[in-house]
Amino acid sequence: MKMVNYWLAKQEPSGSRGYNFETLKKNKKTVWDGVHNNLALKHMRNMKSGDLVLFYHTGDERQIVGIMEIISNPYPNPKEDNERFIVVDVMYKKSLNRPITLDELKKQKNFKNWELIYNSRLSVMPVPKDIWDAIIEISQKLD
């Protein structure tokens, strides 16, 4: 059985450079690009086709809104002159039953050592399987 890794990727949902989950849902797939942070790029280099990603809206929303699947291995960004900057192709997988806010995530004691909680500016990060499962479970519960 193929090993799946879990990730979280952030995107500003509005503004001139914004891209939101509803747009991904409508378009079905896109190229995940624009990442320049060294640690985020390191994480992206470990992504592979078939991995699952939580789509996180940054800015005023600060919440996880859905799941996408990686459909390519990382490759150099064709829009950049530097091969260090990579992209992956992603496709819409599903919307969460309800968004989960950063404030809600911070209340989970078992999440305190997760990068999202202590390094909230990082745009791409791994999600440990136990945290992934807990997030999916939380999204099933209505307030």
Solvent accessible surface area in square Angstrom, and as a share of the most:
residue,aa,sasa,rsa
1,M,243,1.09
2,K,120,0.51
3,M,144,0.64
4,V,47,0.27
5,N,50,0.26
6,Y,35,0.13
7,W,12,0.04
8,L,0,0.00
9,A,1,0.01
10,K,18,0.08
11,Q,40,0.18
12,E,70,0.31
13,P,15,0.09
14,S,71,0.46
15,G,66,0.63
16,S,121,0.78
17,R,211,0.77
18,G,27,0.26
19,Y,47,0.18
20,N,43,0.22
21,F,5,0.02
22,E,109,0.49
23,T,41,0.24
24,L,0,0.00
25,K,85,0.36
26,K,154,0.65
27,N,73,0.38
28,K,137,0.58
29,K,128,0.54
30,T,35,0.21
31,V,68,0.39
32,W,10,0.03
33,D,49,0.25
34,G,44,0.42
35,V,10,0.06
36,H,88,0.39
37,N,80,0.41
38,N,102,0.52
39,L,67,0.33
40,A,0,0.00
41,L,0,0.00
42,K,119,0.50
43,H,20,0.09
44,M,0,0.00
45,R,110,0.40
46,N,86,0.44
47,M,6,0.03
48,K,61,0.26
49,S,40,0.26
50,G,17,0.16
51,D,0,0.00
52,L,36,0.18
53,V,1,0.01
54,L,0,0.00
55,F,0,0.00
56,Y,4,0.01
57,H,14,0.06
58,T,32,0.19
59,G,35,0.34
60,D,153,0.79
61,E,70,0.31
62,R,119,0.43
63,Q,33,0.15
64,I,0,0.00
65,V,20,0.11
66,G,0,0.00
67,I,10,0.05
68,M,1,0.00
69,E,33,0.15
70,I,0,0.00
71,I,61,0.31
72,S,21,0.14
73,N,90,0.46
74,P,37,0.24
75,Y,73,0.28
76,P,68,0.43
77,N,10,0.05
78,P,109,0.69
79,K,167,0.71
80,E,52,0.23
81,D,158,0.82
82,N,67,0.34
83,E,136,0.61
84,R,99,0.36
85,F,27,0.11
86,I,14,0.07
87,V,0,0.00
88,V,2,0.01
89,D,33,0.17
90,V,1,0.01
91,M,67,0.30
92,Y,52,0.20
93,K,93,0.39
94,K,87,0.37
95,S,38,0.25
96,L,14,0.07
97,N,93,0.48
98,R,37,0.13
99,P,62,0.39
100,I,0,0.00
101,T,53,0.31
102,L,9,0.05
103,D,82,0.42
104,E,42,0.19
105,L,0,0.00
106,K,106,0.45
107,K,160,0.68
108,Q,56,0.25
109,K,177,0.75
110,N,93,0.48
111,F,1,0.00
112,K,135,0.57
113,N,120,0.61
114,W,8,0.03
115,E,27,0.12
116,L,0,0.00
117,I,37,0.19
118,Y,143,0.54
119,N,51,0.26
120,S,55,0.35
121,R,223,0.81
122,L,5,0.03
123,S,33,0.21
124,V,0,0.00
125,M,0,0.00
126,P,47,0.30
127,V,5,0.03
128,P,61,0.38
129,K,110,0.47
130,D,92,0.48
131,I,8,0.04
132,W,14,0.05
133,D,65,0.33
134,A,23,0.17
135,I,0,0.00
136,I,41,0.21
137,E,104,0.47
138,I,19,0.10
139,S,0,0.00
140,Q,88,0.39
141,K,116,0.49
142,L,146,0.72
143,D,163,0.84
